[in-house]
Amino acid sequence: MAEPETPKAVPVARSDRSPWNWLLLIPIVLPVLTPLFNHDSPRLWGFPAFYWLQFLFILVGVATTSLVYQMTKKR
């Protein structure tokens, strides 16, 4: 006996295409621009620029990710 035909699922359009997602490139590209932090000065509390800029990059990544999440979450 033949099985009854099941209706084919209609593909759902992706809803994650928001222009806010482009901001996520900032924390990826910023640390790759090595001329920004390839020097010893300025020093911040005795730390060379390389070290405190790495911490700054972390904060930029967290802030950017949080902003994109808040602007794109479903309500």
C-alpha positions as CSV (number, residue, x, y, z in Angstrom):
1,M,0.0,0.0,0.0
2,A,1.3,3.4,-0.9
3,E,2.1,5.9,1.8
4,P,0.1,9.1,1.6
5,E,2.2,12.1,0.4
6,T,3.4,14.3,3.2
7,P,3.5,18.0,2.5
8,K,7.0,19.2,1.8
9,A,8.3,21.8,4.3
10,V,8.7,25.2,2.9
11,P,12.1,26.6,3.6
12,V,11.9,29.5,6.1
13,A,13.7,32.7,5.1
14,R,16.7,33.4,7.2
15,S,16.1,36.2,9.7
16,D,19.6,36.7,10.9
17,R,20.6,39.1,8.0
18,S,20.8,42.3,9.9
19,P,23.1,45.2,9.1
20,W,24.1,45.3,12.8
21,N,26.0,42.0,12.2
22,W,28.6,44.0,10.2
23,L,29.8,45.5,13.5
24,L,31.2,42.1,14.4
25,L,34.0,42.6,12.0
26,I,35.5,45.4,14.2
27,P,36.8,43.0,16.9
28,I,38.2,40.7,14.2
29,V,40.0,43.3,12.1
30,L,41.2,45.6,14.8
31,P,43.8,43.2,16.4
32,V,45.1,42.3,12.9
33,L,46.1,45.9,12.3
34,T,49.5,45.4,14.0
35,P,50.9,48.9,13.2
36,L,48.4,50.1,15.8
37,F,50.2,48.4,18.7
38,N,53.7,47.5,17.3
39,H,55.5,50.0,19.6
40,D,56.6,50.4,23.2
41,S,55.1,53.8,24.0
42,P,52.8,55.2,25.2
43,R,52.9,53.4,28.5
44,L,49.8,53.2,30.7
45,W,50.6,52.5,34.4
46,G,54.0,51.2,33.4
47,F,52.6,48.7,30.8
48,P,53.8,49.0,27.2
49,A,51.1,49.8,24.6
50,F,51.0,46.2,23.3
51,Y,49.7,44.9,26.6
52,W,47.0,47.5,27.4
53,L,45.8,47.6,23.8
54,Q,45.2,43.8,24.0
55,F,42.9,44.4,27.0
56,L,41.3,47.3,25.1
57,F,40.6,44.9,22.2
58,I,38.9,42.5,24.6
59,L,36.6,45.3,25.8
60,V,35.9,46.4,22.3
61,G,34.9,42.9,21.4
62,V,32.6,42.5,24.4
63,A,31.0,45.9,23.8
64,T,30.5,45.2,20.1
65,T,29.1,41.7,20.7
66,S,26.7,43.0,23.4
67,L,25.5,45.9,21.1
68,V,24.9,43.6,18.2
69,Y,23.1,41.1,20.4
70,Q,20.8,43.8,21.9
71,M,20.0,45.3,18.5
72,T,19.2,42.0,16.8
73,K,17.5,39.9,19.5
74,K,13.9,39.0,19.0
75,R,11.4,40.6,21.2
